[in-house]
Amino acid sequence: MRSRYSAYVLGLIDYLLATWHPSTAPGDLELQPVKWLGLEVLHAQEAGDAGVVEFVARLRVQGRAQRMHETSRFVRNEGRWTYIDGEQHGL
């Protein structure tokens, strides 16, 4: 999760796509102009080859501060953790 957050901060689209599970990965990815301000992992749990991470990311979009609260699902695919999907939570 932290590596994907860092990839968003740095605009590393290739890394983001490589760490997305093939069954849910978008064909391509275009990042919006966002200033990422911080990440707080609230909960992480692993059970075999599946895992969930609940986090809050702080960001600024067009000068307005926002928070993204999500529970993300991951699965280990060929020995590497890949992002499946996430459920957004209201704050």
PDB file of N, CA, C and O in Angstrom:
ATOM      1  N   MET A   1       0.827  -1.188   0.000  1.00  0.00           N
ATOM      2  CA  MET A   1       0.000   0.000   0.000  1.00  0.00           C
ATOM      3  C   MET A   1       0.870   1.250   0.000  1.00  0.00           C
ATOM      4  O   MET A   1       0.638   2.182  -0.770  1.00  0.00           O
ATOM      5  N   ARG A   2       1.854   1.257   0.856  1.00  0.00           N
ATOM      6  CA  ARG A   2       2.713   2.450   0.922  1.00  0.00           C
ATOM      7  C   ARG A   2       3.453   2.679  -0.395  1.00  0.00           C
ATOM      8  O   ARG A   2       3.650   3.821  -0.812  1.00  0.00           O
ATOM      9  N   SER A   3       3.856   1.599  -1.042  1.00  0.00           N
ATOM     10  CA  SER A   3       4.575   1.768  -2.303  1.00  0.00           C
ATOM     11  C   SER A   3       3.633   2.317  -3.384  1.00  0.00           C
ATOM     12  O   SER A   3       4.066   3.102  -4.228  1.00  0.00           O
ATOM     13  N   ARG A   4       2.367   1.921  -3.372  1.00  0.00           N
ATOM     14  CA  ARG A   4       1.416   2.462  -4.351  1.00  0.00           C
ATOM     15  C   ARG A   4       1.129   3.928  -4.056  1.00  0.00           C
ATOM     16  O   ARG A   4       1.007   4.727  -4.984  1.00  0.00           O
ATOM     17  N   TYR A   5       1.020   4.295  -2.790  1.00  0.00           N
ATOM     18  CA  TYR A   5       0.845   5.710  -2.440  1.00  0.00           C
ATOM     19  C   TYR A   5       2.036   6.515  -2.952  1.00  0.00           C
ATOM     20  O   TYR A   5       1.859   7.570  -3.562  1.00  0.00           O
ATOM     21  N   SER A   6       3.243   6.022  -2.706  1.00  0.00           N
ATOM     22  CA  SER A   6       4.444   6.710  -3.188  1.00  0.00           C
ATOM     23  C   SER A   6       4.438   6.840  -4.704  1.00  0.00           C
ATOM     24  O   SER A   6       4.869   7.860  -5.243  1.00  0.00           O
ATOM     25  N   ALA A   7       3.952   5.815  -5.394  1.00  0.00           N
ATOM     26  CA  ALA A   7       3.878   5.866  -6.856  1.00  0.00           C
ATOM     27  C   ALA A   7       2.889   6.945  -7.316  1.00  0.00           C
ATOM     28  O   ALA A   7       3.134   7.626  -8.311  1.00  0.00           O
ATOM     29  N   TYR A   8       1.784   7.099  -6.599  1.00  0.00           N
ATOM     30  CA  TYR A   8       0.857   8.189  -6.925  1.00  0.00           C
ATOM     31  C   TYR A   8       1.534   9.539  -6.712  1.00  0.00           C
ATOM     32  O   TYR A   8       1.417  10.435  -7.548  1.00  0.00           O
ATOM     33  N   VAL A   9       2.240   9.684  -5.598  1.00  0.00           N
ATOM     34  CA  VAL A   9       2.932  10.945  -5.296  1.00  0.00           C
ATOM     35  C   VAL A   9       3.923  11.285  -6.410  1.00  0.00           C
ATOM     36  O   VAL A   9       4.015  12.436  -6.837  1.00  0.00           O
ATOM     37  N   LEU A  10       4.660  10.283  -6.874  1.00  0.00           N
ATOM     38  CA  LEU A  10       5.717  10.492  -7.863  1.00  0.00           C
ATOM     39  C   LEU A  10       5.229  10.393  -9.312  1.00  0.00           C
ATOM     40  O   LEU A  10       5.992  10.639 -10.246  1.00  0.00           O
ATOM     41  N   GLY A  11       3.960  10.034  -9.492  1.00  0.00           N
ATOM     42  CA  GLY A  11       3.404   9.917 -10.842  1.00  0.00           C
ATOM     43  C   GLY A  11       3.920   8.720 -11.618  1.00  0.00           C
ATOM     44  O   GLY A  11       4.058   8.789 -12.840  1.00  0.00           O
ATOM     45  N   LEU A  12       4.206   7.621 -10.926  1.00  0.00           N
ATOM     46  CA  LEU A  12       4.770   6.424 -11.559  1.00  0.00           C
ATOM     47  C   LEU A  12       3.657   5.507 -12.072  1.00  0.00           C
ATOM     48  O   LEU A  12       3.326   4.501 -11.445  1.00  0.00           O
ATOM     49  N   ILE A  13       3.100   5.866 -13.196  1.00  0.00           N
ATOM     50  CA  ILE A  13       1.961   5.139 -13.768  1.00  0.00           C
ATOM     51  C   ILE A  13       2.316   3.684 -14.059  1.00  0.00           C
ATOM     52  O   ILE A  13       1.516   2.790 -13.781  1.00  0.00           O
ATOM     53  N   ASP A  14       3.506   3.432 -14.616  1.00  0.00           N
ATOM     54  CA  ASP A  14       3.898   2.053 -14.935  1.00  0.00           C
ATOM     55  C   ASP A  14       3.906   1.170 -13.686  1.00  0.00           C
ATOM     56  O   ASP A  14       3.472   0.018 -13.736  1.00  0.00           O
ATOM     57  N   TYR A  15       4.394   1.704 -12.575  1.00  0.00           N
ATOM     58  CA  TYR A  15       4.414   0.934 -11.320  1.00  0.00           C
ATOM     59  C   TYR A  15       2.989   0.668 -10.843  1.00  0.00           C
ATOM     60  O   TYR A  15       2.673  -0.447 -10.430  1.00  0.00           O
ATOM     61  N   LEU A  16       2.129   1.683 -10.896  1.00  0.00           N
ATOM     62  CA  LEU A  16       0.750   1.501 -10.458  1.00  0.00           C
ATOM     63  C   LEU A  16       0.064   0.407 -11.272  1.00  0.00           C
ATOM     64  O   LEU A  16      -0.612  -0.453 -10.708  1.00  0.00           O
ATOM     65  N   LEU A  17       0.232   0.434 -12.588  1.00  0.00           N
ATOM     66  CA  LEU A  17      -0.387  -0.594 -13.431  1.00  0.00           C
ATOM     67  C   LEU A  17       0.216  -1.972 -13.166  1.00  0.00           C
ATOM     68  O   LEU A  17      -0.500  -2.973 -13.200  1.00  0.00           O
ATOM     69  N   ALA A  18       1.510  -2.035 -12.904  1.00  0.00           N
ATOM     70  CA  ALA A  18       2.170  -3.320 -12.641  1.00  0.00           C
ATOM     71  C   ALA A  18       1.726  -3.928 -11.312  1.00  0.00           C
ATOM     72  O   ALA A  18       1.800  -5.144 -11.140  1.00  0.00           O
ATOM     73  N   THR A  19       1.265  -3.105 -10.373  1.00  0.00           N
ATOM     74  CA  THR A  19       0.844  -3.607  -9.061  1.00  0.00           C
ATOM     75  C   THR A  19      -0.679  -3.713  -8.951  1.00  0.00           C
ATOM     76  O   THR A  19      -1.213  -3.894  -7.857  1.00  0.00           O
ATOM     77  N   TRP A  20      -1.363  -3.604 -10.063  1.00  0.00           N
ATOM     78  CA  TRP A  20      -2.819  -3.765 -10.134  1.00  0.00           C
ATOM     79  C   TRP A  20      -3.092  -5.179 -10.601  1.00  0.00           C
ATOM     80  O   TRP A  20      -2.463  -5.634 -11.556  1.00  0.00           O
ATOM     81  N   HIS A  21      -4.003  -5.886  -9.967  1.00  0.00           N
ATOM     82  CA  HIS A  21      -4.323  -7.253 -10.380  1.00  0.00           C
ATOM     83  C   HIS A  21      -4.868  -7.229 -11.810  1.00  0.00           C
ATOM     84  O   HIS A  21      -5.682  -6.366 -12.139  1.00  0.00           O
ATOM     85  N   PRO A  22      -4.434  -8.161 -12.663  1.00  0.00           N
ATOM     86  CA  PRO A  22      -4.862  -8.159 -14.060  1.00  0.00           C
ATOM     87  C   PRO A  22      -6.383  -8.186 -14.256  1.00  0.00           C
ATOM     88  O   PRO A  22      -6.885  -7.676 -15.258  1.00  0.00           O
ATOM     89  N   SER A  23      -7.112  -8.771 -13.313  1.00  0.00           N
ATOM     90  CA  SER A  23      -8.571  -8.885 -13.471  1.00  0.00           C
ATOM     91  C   SER A  23      -9.301  -7.557 -13.270  1.00  0.00           C
ATOM     92  O   SER A  23     -10.447  -7.419 -13.698  1.00  0.00           O
ATOM     93  N   THR A  24      -8.661  -6.584 -12.630  1.00  0.00           N
ATOM     94  CA  THR A  24      -9.330  -5.302 -12.361  1.00  0.00           C
ATOM     95  C   THR A  24      -8.535  -4.102 -12.858  1.00  0.00           C
ATOM     96  O   THR A  24      -8.982  -2.964 -12.719  1.00  0.00           O
ATOM     97  N   ALA A  25      -7.370  -4.342 -13.434  1.00  0.00           N
ATOM     98  CA  ALA A  25      -6.505  -3.239 -13.868  1.00  0.00           C
ATOM     99  C   ALA A  25      -7.129  -2.481 -15.040  1.00  0.00           C
ATOM    100  O   ALA A  25      -7.681  -3.088 -15.958  1.00  0.00           O
ATOM    101  N   PRO A  26      -7.038  -1.147 -15.000  1.00  0.00           N
ATOM    102  CA  PRO A  26      -7.498  -0.377 -16.160  1.00  0.00           C
ATOM    103  C   PRO A  26      -6.510  -0.577 -17.315  1.00  0.00           C
ATOM    104  O   PRO A  26      -5.343  -0.894 -17.086  1.00  0.00           O
ATOM    105  N   GLY A  27      -6.968  -0.394 -18.529  1.00  0.00           N
ATOM    106  CA  GLY A  27      -6.080  -0.533 -19.679  1.00  0.00           C
ATOM    107  C   GLY A  27      -4.943   0.468 -19.648  1.00  0.00           C
ATOM    108  O   GLY A  27      -3.804   0.144 -19.981  1.00  0.00           O
ATOM    109  N   ASP A  28      -5.263   1.688 -19.246  1.00  0.00           N
ATOM    110  CA  ASP A  28      -4.241   2.705 -19.047  1.00  0.00           C
ATOM    111  C   ASP A  28      -4.693   3.578 -17.887  1.00  0.00           C
ATOM    112  O   ASP A  28      -5.791   3.400 -17.361  1.00  0.00           O
ATOM    113  N   LEU A  29      -3.871   4.494 -17.501  1.00  0.00           N
ATOM    114  CA  LEU A  29      -4.150   5.293 -16.319  1.00  0.00           C
ATOM    115  C   LEU A  29      -3.648   6.706 -16.556  1.00  0.00           C
ATOM    116  O   LEU A  29      -2.513   6.914 -16.986  1.00  0.00           O
ATOM    117  N   GLU A  30      -4.497   7.661 -16.275  1.00  0.00           N
ATOM    118  CA  GLU A  30      -4.110   9.060 -16.363  1.00  0.00           C
ATOM    119  C   GLU A  30      -4.302   9.673 -14.981  1.00  0.00           C
ATOM    120  O   GLU A  30      -5.400   9.630 -14.425  1.00  0.00           O
ATOM    121  N   LEU A  31      -3.247  10.235 -14.435  1.00  0.00           N
ATOM    122  CA  LEU A  31      -3.319  10.816 -13.098  1.00  0.00           C
ATOM    123  C   LEU A  31      -3.736  12.279 -13.186  1.00  0.00           C
ATOM    124  O   LEU A  31      -3.233  13.037 -14.015  1.00  0.00           O
ATOM    125  N   GLN A  32      -4.645  12.652 -12.332  1.00  0.00           N
ATOM    126  CA  GLN A  32      -5.099  14.036 -12.252  1.00  0.00           C
ATOM    127  C   GLN A  32      -4.072  14.858 -11.477  1.00  0.00           C
ATOM    128  O   GLN A  32      -3.319  14.310 -10.672  1.00  0.00           O
ATOM    129  N   PRO A  33      -4.036  16.161 -11.712  1.00  0.00           N
ATOM    130  CA  PRO A  33      -3.093  17.001 -10.954  1.00  0.00           C
ATOM    131  C   PRO A  33      -3.520  17.095  -9.479  1.00  0.00           C
ATOM    132  O   PRO A  33      -4.453  17.817  -9.126  1.00  0.00           O
ATOM    133  N   VAL A  34      -2.821  16.358  -8.656  1.00  0.00           N
ATOM    134  CA  VAL A  34      -3.129  16.269  -7.227  1.00  0.00           C
ATOM    135  C   VAL A  34      -1.834  16.451  -6.452  1.00  0.00           C
ATOM    136  O   VAL A  34      -0.789  15.945  -6.862  1.00  0.00           O
ATOM    137  N   LYS A  35      -1.893  17.163  -5.345  1.00  0.00           N
ATOM    138  CA  LYS A  35      -0.747  17.245  -4.439  1.00  0.00           C
ATOM    139  C   LYS A  35      -1.058  16.350  -3.252  1.00  0.00           C
ATOM    140  O   LYS A  35      -1.954  16.634  -2.456  1.00  0.00           O
ATOM    141  N   TRP A  36      -0.305  15.270  -3.147  1.00  0.00           N
ATOM    142  CA  TRP A  36      -0.499  14.324  -2.057  1.00  0.00           C
ATOM    143  C   TRP A  36       0.235  14.850  -0.825  1.00  0.00           C
ATOM    144  O   TRP A  36       1.389  15.269  -0.914  1.00  0.00           O
ATOM    145  N   LEU A  37      -0.446  14.827   0.328  1.00  0.00           N
ATOM    146  CA  LEU A  37       0.088  15.437   1.548  1.00  0.00           C
ATOM    147  C   LEU A  37       0.438  14.454   2.648  1.00  0.00           C
ATOM    148  O   LEU A  37       1.189  14.800   3.559  1.00  0.00           O
ATOM    149  N   GLY A  38      -0.086  13.235   2.588  1.00  0.00           N
ATOM    150  CA  GLY A  38       0.229  12.276   3.644  1.00  0.00           C
ATOM    151  C   GLY A  38      -0.649  11.047   3.603  1.00  0.00           C
ATOM    152  O   GLY A  38      -1.738  11.047   3.028  1.00  0.00           O
ATOM    153  N   LEU A  39      -0.146  10.000   4.229  1.00  0.00           N
ATOM    154  CA  LEU A  39      -0.844   8.715   4.290  1.00  0.00           C
ATOM    155  C   LEU A  39      -0.831   8.209   5.719  1.00  0.00           C
ATOM    156  O   LEU A  39       0.208   8.207   6.379  1.00  0.00           O
ATOM    157  N   GLU A  40      -1.988   7.780   6.189  1.00  0.00           N
ATOM    158  CA  GLU A  40      -2.095   7.135   7.497  1.00  0.00           C
ATOM    159  C   GLU A  40      -2.762   5.777   7.294  1.00  0.00           C
ATOM    160  O   GLU A  40      -3.914   5.705   6.865  1.00  0.00           O
ATOM    161  N   VAL A  41      -2.043   4.711   7.601  1.00  0.00           N
ATOM    162  CA  VAL A  41      -2.608   3.369   7.524  1.00  0.00           C
ATOM    163  C   VAL A  41      -3.307   3.105   8.853  1.00  0.00           C
ATOM    164  O   VAL A  41      -2.684   3.131   9.915  1.00  0.00           O
ATOM    165  N   LEU A  42      -4.608   2.851   8.775  1.00  0.00           N
ATOM    166  CA  LEU A  42      -5.413   2.638   9.976  1.00  0.00           C
ATOM    167  C   LEU A  42      -5.452   1.175  10.393  1.00  0.00           C
ATOM    168  O   LEU A  42      -5.523   0.855  11.580  1.00  0.00           O
ATOM    169  N   HIS A  43      -5.404   0.289   9.398  1.00  0.00           N
ATOM    170  CA  HIS A  43      -5.515  -1.139   9.691  1.00  0.00           C
ATOM    171  C   HIS A  43      -4.972  -1.914   8.494  1.00  0.00           C
ATOM    172  O   HIS A  43      -5.214  -1.546   7.344  1.00  0.00           O
ATOM    173  N   ALA A  44      -4.252  -2.969   8.769  1.00  0.00           N
ATOM    174  CA  ALA A  44      -3.773  -3.871   7.718  1.00  0.00           C
ATOM    175  C   ALA A  44      -3.900  -5.288   8.232  1.00  0.00           C
ATOM    176  O   ALA A  44      -3.557  -5.577   9.378  1.00  0.00           O
ATOM    177  N   GLN A  45      -4.394  -6.172   7.378  1.00  0.00           N
ATOM    178  CA  GLN A  45      -4.586  -7.567   7.772  1.00  0.00           C
ATOM    179  C   GLN A  45      -4.262  -8.462   6.582  1.00  0.00           C
ATOM    180  O   GLN A  45      -4.663  -8.193   5.450  1.00  0.00           O
ATOM    181  N   GLU A  46      -3.535  -9.517   6.865  1.00  0.00           N
ATOM    182  CA  GLU A  46      -3.162 -10.484   5.847  1.00  0.00           C
ATOM    183  C   GLU A  46      -3.676 -11.854   6.266  1.00  0.00           C
ATOM    184  O   GLU A  46      -3.555 -12.247   7.427  1.00  0.00           O
ATOM    185  N   ALA A  47      -4.253 -12.579   5.306  1.00  0.00           N
ATOM    186  CA  ALA A  47      -4.708 -13.948   5.547  1.00  0.00           C
ATOM    187  C   ALA A  47      -4.291 -14.779   4.343  1.00  0.00           C
ATOM    188  O   ALA A  47      -4.997 -14.824   3.336  1.00  0.00           O
ATOM    189  N   GLY A  48      -3.148 -15.432   4.452  1.00  0.00           N
ATOM    190  CA  GLY A  48      -2.634 -16.204   3.325  1.00  0.00           C
ATOM    191  C   GLY A  48      -2.235 -15.297   2.183  1.00  0.00           C
ATOM    192  O   GLY A  48      -1.360 -14.444   2.334  1.00  0.00           O
ATOM    193  N   ASP A  49      -2.876 -15.478   1.042  1.00  0.00           N
ATOM    194  CA  ASP A  49      -2.568 -14.673  -0.142  1.00  0.00           C
ATOM    195  C   ASP A  49      -3.553 -13.537  -0.357  1.00  0.00           C
ATOM    196  O   ASP A  49      -3.621 -12.983  -1.454  1.00  0.00           O
ATOM    197  N   ALA A  50      -4.317 -13.178   0.669  1.00  0.00           N
ATOM    198  CA  ALA A  50      -5.261 -12.061   0.581  1.00  0.00           C
ATOM    199  C   ALA A  50      -4.966 -11.073   1.704  1.00  0.00           C
ATOM    200  O   ALA A  50      -4.493 -11.453   2.774  1.00  0.00           O
ATOM    201  N   GLY A  51      -5.250  -9.812   1.447  1.00  0.00           N
ATOM    202  CA  GLY A  51      -5.019  -8.802   2.468  1.00  0.00           C
ATOM    203  C   GLY A  51      -5.910  -7.597   2.261  1.00  0.00           C
ATOM    204  O   GLY A  51      -6.394  -7.342   1.158  1.00  0.00           O
ATOM    205  N   VAL A  52      -6.119  -6.865   3.333  1.00  0.00           N
ATOM    206  CA  VAL A  52      -6.858  -5.601   3.271  1.00  0.00           C
ATOM    207  C   VAL A  52      -6.050  -4.536   3.998  1.00  0.00           C
ATOM    208  O   VAL A  52      -5.347  -4.809   4.972  1.00  0.00           O
ATOM    209  N   VAL A  53      -6.174  -3.314   3.491  1.00  0.00           N
ATOM    210  CA  VAL A  53      -5.528  -2.172   4.117  1.00  0.00           C
ATOM    211  C   VAL A  53      -6.541  -1.039   4.160  1.00  0.00           C
ATOM    212  O   VAL A  53      -7.083  -0.638   3.130  1.00  0.00           O
ATOM    213  N   GLU A  54      -6.796  -0.522   5.369  1.00  0.00           N
ATOM    214  CA  GLU A  54      -7.645   0.652   5.514  1.00  0.00           C
ATOM    215  C   GLU A  54      -6.724   1.836   5.749  1.00  0.00           C
ATOM    216  O   GLU A  54      -5.824   1.781   6.588  1.00  0.00           O
ATOM    217  N   PHE A  55      -6.957   2.907   5.001  1.00  0.00           N
ATOM    218  CA  PHE A  55      -6.068   4.061   5.089  1.00  0.00           C
ATOM    219  C   PHE A  55      -6.829   5.367   4.885  1.00  0.00           C
ATOM    220  O   PHE A  55      -7.948   5.386   4.371  1.00  0.00           O
ATOM    221  N   VAL A  56      -6.196   6.443   5.298  1.00  0.00           N
ATOM    222  CA  VAL A  56      -6.649   7.796   4.988  1.00  0.00           C
ATOM    223  C   VAL A  56      -5.479   8.504   4.322  1.00  0.00           C
ATOM    224  O   VAL A  56      -4.388   8.585   4.887  1.00  0.00           O
ATOM    225  N   ALA A  57      -5.712   9.012   3.127  1.00  0.00           N
ATOM    226  CA  ALA A  57      -4.711   9.797   2.411  1.00  0.00           C
ATOM    227  C   ALA A  57      -5.191  11.244   2.374  1.00  0.00           C
ATOM    228  O   ALA A  57      -6.361  11.517   2.107  1.00  0.00           O
ATOM    229  N   ARG A  58      -4.277  12.157   2.645  1.00  0.00           N
ATOM    230  CA  ARG A  58      -4.596  13.583   2.576  1.00  0.00           C
ATOM    231  C   ARG A  58      -4.049  14.123   1.258  1.00  0.00           C
ATOM    232  O   ARG A  58      -2.939  13.783   0.848  1.00  0.00           O
ATOM    233  N   LEU A  59      -4.838  14.965   0.605  1.00  0.00           N
ATOM    234  CA  LEU A  59      -4.433  15.504  -0.684  1.00  0.00           C
ATOM    235  C   LEU A  59      -5.020  16.890  -0.887  1.00  0.00           C
ATOM    236  O   LEU A  59      -5.923  17.320  -0.169  1.00  0.00           O
ATOM    237  N   ARG A  60      -4.485  17.571  -1.879  1.00  0.00           N
ATOM    238  CA  ARG A  60      -4.988  18.889  -2.249  1.00  0.00           C
ATOM    239  C   ARG A  60      -5.279  18.854  -3.749  1.00  0.00           C
ATOM    240  O   ARG A  60      -4.417  18.513  -4.559  1.00  0.00           O
ATOM    241  N   VAL A  61      -6.528  19.219  -4.101  1.00  0.00           N
ATOM    242  CA  VAL A  61      -6.963  19.261  -5.496  1.00  0.00           C
ATOM    243  C   VAL A  61      -7.443  20.674  -5.786  1.00  0.00           C
ATOM    244  O   VAL A  61      -8.365  21.169  -5.138  1.00  0.00           O
ATOM    245  N   GLN A  62      -6.815  21.321  -6.760  1.00  0.00           N
ATOM    246  CA  GLN A  62      -7.155  22.698  -7.127  1.00  0.00           C
ATOM    247  C   GLN A  62      -7.200  23.598  -5.900  1.00  0.00           C
ATOM    248  O   GLN A  62      -8.097  24.428  -5.754  1.00  0.00           O
ATOM    249  N   GLY A  63      -6.215  23.420  -5.019  1.00  0.00           N
ATOM    250  CA  GLY A  63      -6.094  24.254  -3.833  1.00  0.00           C
ATOM    251  C   GLY A  63      -6.980  23.876  -2.661  1.00  0.00           C
ATOM    252  O   GLY A  63      -6.896  24.497  -1.601  1.00  0.00           O
ATOM    253  N   ARG A  64      -7.825  22.876  -2.829  1.00  0.00           N
ATOM    254  CA  ARG A  64      -8.737  22.471  -1.757  1.00  0.00           C
ATOM    255  C   ARG A  64      -8.254  21.193  -1.102  1.00  0.00           C
ATOM    256  O   ARG A  64      -7.987  20.201  -1.780  1.00  0.00           O
ATOM    257  N   ALA A  65      -8.141  21.218   0.218  1.00  0.00           N
ATOM    258  CA  ALA A  65      -7.716  20.042   0.977  1.00  0.00           C
ATOM    259  C   ALA A  65      -8.839  19.006   0.991  1.00  0.00           C
ATOM    260  O   ALA A  65     -10.013  19.338   1.156  1.00  0.00           O
ATOM    261  N   GLN A  66      -8.447  17.743   0.814  1.00  0.00           N
ATOM    262  CA  GLN A  66      -9.400  16.636   0.840  1.00  0.00           C
ATOM    263  C   GLN A  66      -8.771  15.454   1.557  1.00  0.00           C
ATOM    264  O   GLN A  66      -7.562  15.406   1.785  1.00  0.00           O
ATOM    265  N   ARG A  67      -9.630  14.502   1.904  1.00  0.00           N
ATOM    266  CA  ARG A  67      -9.170  13.252   2.511  1.00  0.00           C
ATOM    267  C   ARG A  67      -9.829  12.096   1.772  1.00  0.00           C
ATOM    268  O   ARG A  67     -11.016  12.141   1.449  1.00  0.00           O
ATOM    269  N   MET A  68      -9.049  11.073   1.515  1.00  0.00           N
ATOM    270  CA  MET A  68      -9.571   9.855   0.901  1.00  0.00           C
ATOM    271  C   MET A  68      -9.459   8.744   1.938  1.00  0.00           C
ATOM    272  O   MET A  68      -8.362   8.407   2.382  1.00  0.00           O
ATOM    273  N   HIS A  69     -10.592   8.182   2.317  1.00  0.00           N
ATOM    274  CA  HIS A  69     -10.637   7.088   3.288  1.00  0.00           C
ATOM    275  C   HIS A  69     -11.099   5.859   2.526  1.00  0.00           C
ATOM    276  O   HIS A  69     -12.203   5.839   1.982  1.00  0.00           O
ATOM    277  N   GLU A  70     -10.260   4.838   2.485  1.00  0.00           N
ATOM    278  CA  GLU A  70     -10.557   3.661   1.673  1.00  0.00           C
ATOM    279  C   GLU A  70     -10.103   2.393   2.384  1.00  0.00           C
ATOM    280  O   GLU A  70      -9.120   2.390   3.124  1.00  0.00           O
ATOM    281  N   THR A  71     -10.838   1.327   2.142  1.00  0.00           N
ATOM    282  CA  THR A  71     -10.387  -0.012   2.495  1.00  0.00           C
ATOM    283  C   THR A  71     -10.078  -0.717   1.181  1.00  0.00           C
ATOM    284  O   THR A  71     -10.972  -0.957   0.369  1.00  0.00           O
ATOM    285  N   SER A  72      -8.805  -1.048   0.980  1.00  0.00           N
ATOM    286  CA  SER A  72      -8.340  -1.655  -0.263  1.00  0.00           C
ATOM    287  C   SER A  72      -8.147  -3.151  -0.073  1.00  0.00           C
ATOM    288  O   SER A  72      -7.724  -3.607   0.989  1.00  0.00           O
ATOM    289  N   ARG A  73      -8.464  -3.911  -1.124  1.00  0.00           N
ATOM    290  CA  ARG A  73      -8.240  -5.352  -1.116  1.00  0.00           C
ATOM    291  C   ARG A  73      -7.050  -5.668  -2.016  1.00  0.00           C
ATOM    292  O   ARG A  73      -6.919  -5.132  -3.116  1.00  0.00           O
ATOM    293  N   PHE A  74      -6.191  -6.550  -1.520  1.00  0.00           N
ATOM    294  CA  PHE A  74      -5.006  -6.988  -2.246  1.00  0.00           C
ATOM    295  C   PHE A  74      -4.980  -8.504  -2.283  1.00  0.00           C
ATOM    296  O   PHE A  74      -5.552  -9.170  -1.421  1.00  0.00           O
ATOM    297  N   VAL A  75      -4.309  -9.042  -3.294  1.00  0.00           N
ATOM    298  CA  VAL A  75      -4.084 -10.483  -3.383  1.00  0.00           C
ATOM    299  C   VAL A  75      -2.662 -10.691  -3.887  1.00  0.00           C
ATOM    300  O   VAL A  75      -2.154  -9.930  -4.711  1.00  0.00           O
ATOM    301  N   ARG A  76      -2.042 -11.733  -3.374  1.00  0.00           N
ATOM    302  CA  ARG A  76      -0.690 -12.067  -3.845  1.00  0.00           C
ATOM    303  C   ARG A  76      -0.841 -12.814  -5.175  1.00  0.00           C
ATOM    304  O   ARG A  76      -1.502 -13.850  -5.249  1.00  0.00           O
ATOM    305  N   ASN A  77      -0.220 -12.269  -6.211  1.00  0.00           N
ATOM    306  CA  ASN A  77      -0.316 -12.824  -7.557  1.00  0.00           C
ATOM    307  C   ASN A  77       1.106 -13.061  -8.060  1.00  0.00           C
ATOM    308  O   ASN A  77       1.877 -12.120  -8.245  1.00  0.00           O
ATOM    309  N   GLU A  78       1.442 -14.341  -8.280  1.00  0.00           N
ATOM    310  CA  GLU A  78       2.793 -14.718  -8.709  1.00  0.00           C
ATOM    311  C   GLU A  78       3.854 -14.161  -7.765  1.00  0.00           C
ATOM    312  O   GLU A  78       4.897 -13.672  -8.199  1.00  0.00           O
ATOM    313  N   GLY A  79       3.565 -14.245  -6.458  1.00  0.00           N
ATOM    314  CA  GLY A  79       4.522 -13.835  -5.439  1.00  0.00           C
ATOM    315  C   GLY A  79       4.561 -12.352  -5.135  1.00  0.00           C
ATOM    316  O   GLY A  79       5.372 -11.911  -4.320  1.00  0.00           O
ATOM    317  N   ARG A  80       3.696 -11.570  -5.777  1.00  0.00           N
ATOM    318  CA  ARG A  80       3.723 -10.118  -5.604  1.00  0.00           C
ATOM    319  C   ARG A  80       2.331  -9.625  -5.216  1.00  0.00           C
ATOM    320  O   ARG A  80       1.333 -10.071  -5.782  1.00  0.00           O
ATOM    321  N   TRP A  81       2.262  -8.698  -4.246  1.00  0.00           N
ATOM    322  CA  TRP A  81       0.974  -8.154  -3.839  1.00  0.00           C
ATOM    323  C   TRP A  81       0.422  -7.253  -4.938  1.00  0.00           C
ATOM    324  O   TRP A  81       1.122  -6.384  -5.457  1.00  0.00           O
ATOM    325  N   THR A  82      -0.844  -7.473  -5.284  1.00  0.00           N
ATOM    326  CA  THR A  82      -1.496  -6.667  -6.310  1.00  0.00           C
ATOM    327  C   THR A  82      -2.826  -6.135  -5.783  1.00  0.00           C
ATOM    328  O   THR A  82      -3.528  -6.804  -5.025  1.00  0.00           O
ATOM    329  N   TYR A  83      -3.146  -4.931  -6.200  1.00  0.00           N
ATOM    330  CA  TYR A  83      -4.374  -4.237  -5.796  1.00  0.00           C
ATOM    331  C   TYR A  83      -5.553  -4.796  -6.571  1.00  0.00           C
ATOM    332  O   TYR A  83      -5.498  -4.896  -7.797  1.00  0.00           O
ATOM    333  N   ILE A  84      -6.626  -5.164  -5.866  1.00  0.00           N
ATOM    334  CA  ILE A  84      -7.849  -5.651  -6.500  1.00  0.00           C
ATOM    335  C   ILE A  84      -8.837  -4.492  -6.670  1.00  0.00           C
ATOM    336  O   ILE A  84      -9.199  -4.125  -7.787  1.00  0.00           O
ATOM    337  N   ASP A  85      -9.261  -3.930  -5.542  1.00  0.00           N
ATOM    338  CA  ASP A  85     -10.215  -2.824  -5.571  1.00  0.00           C
ATOM    339  C   ASP A  85     -10.274  -2.191  -4.187  1.00  0.00           C
ATOM    340  O   ASP A  85      -9.609  -2.635  -3.250  1.00  0.00           O
ATOM    341  N   GLY A  86     -11.085  -1.142  -4.083  1.00  0.00           N
ATOM    342  CA  GLY A  86     -11.207  -0.464  -2.805  1.00  0.00           C
ATOM    343  C   GLY A  86     -12.616   0.053  -2.584  1.00  0.00           C
ATOM    344  O   GLY A  86     -13.346   0.360  -3.527  1.00  0.00           O
ATOM    345  N   GLU A  87     -12.975   0.138  -1.316  1.00  0.00           N
ATOM    346  CA  GLU A  87     -14.276   0.682  -0.919  1.00  0.00           C
ATOM    347  C   GLU A  87     -14.024   2.036  -0.260  1.00  0.00           C
ATOM    348  O   GLU A  87     -13.323   2.125   0.749  1.00  0.00           O
ATOM    349  N   GLN A  88     -14.601   3.088  -0.839  1.00  0.00           N
ATOM    350  CA  GLN A  88     -14.460   4.433  -0.293  1.00  0.00           C
ATOM    351  C   GLN A  88     -15.392   4.605   0.902  1.00  0.00           C
ATOM    352  O   GLN A  88     -16.512   4.094   0.905  1.00  0.00           O
ATOM    353  N   HIS A  89     -14.924   5.326   1.911  1.00  0.00           N
ATOM    354  CA  HIS A  89     -15.708   5.620   3.099  1.00  0.00           C
ATOM    355  C   HIS A  89     -15.881   7.129   3.201  1.00  0.00           C
ATOM    356  O   HIS A  89     -14.952   7.879   2.902  1.00  0.00           O
ATOM    357  N   GLY A  90     -17.044   7.576   3.615  1.00  0.00           N
ATOM    358  CA  GLY A  90     -17.255   9.005   3.846  1.00  0.00           C
ATOM    359  C   GLY A  90     -16.579   9.442   5.129  1.00  0.00           C
ATOM    360  O   GLY A  90     -16.487   8.676   6.088  1.00  0.00           O
ATOM    361  N   LEU A  91     -16.109  10.669   5.141  1.00  0.00           N
ATOM    362  CA  LEU A  91     -15.474  11.206   6.364  1.00  0.00           C
ATOM    363  C   LEU A  91     -16.305  12.331   6.911  1.00  0.00           C
ATOM    364  O   LEU A  91     -15.951  12.920   7.932  1.00  0.00           O
TER     365      LEU A  91
END
